[in-house]
Amino acid sequence: MGALMILVAGPYRSGTGDDPTLIAKNVAAMTEASLKLFRAGHLPVMGEWFALPLIEHAGSTGIGDAVFDEIFHPISRRLVAKCDGCLRIGGASVGADEMVALAREQGKAVYFSLDEIPAP
C-alpha cells in the first residue's frame, strides 16, 4: 500500500463558544495529527487549510456568518470524496462526525487513532 491521503477531522468550533484561543487549540491538535501522518509517509489534509483562506478572501466578517457557512463544511465534504480515508480526532463535533459518516458512505477508510493507519 502506498501513501494515503487522509482528511483529519476534529472539533473546530465545538465546545469553544467561538473563543479564538480555544479554536486555535483545536486547530493545533488537528495540525499535530497531520504532522504525524506526514512523518509516517502519508498526505494529510485539513478542511481548514482550504476553507479559511477562501472564507477570508470572500469577505467573511466572522465565524458562522453566511460566507463562513457557504464555504467551511462544503470544502471538507468535497475533500472526503478525494481522500483515501478520514482520521477522526478530538471530542464532540457534529462537523467531524459528518465527515466520518460521509467517508463511510463513500467506502473510505475511517480511523480513530494514528496506530490504526497502515504504513505506506
Helices and strands as residue ranges (DSSP letters): E 5-9, H 20-39, E 43-45, H 47-57, H 66-82, E 85-88, H 94-105, E 109-111, G 114-116
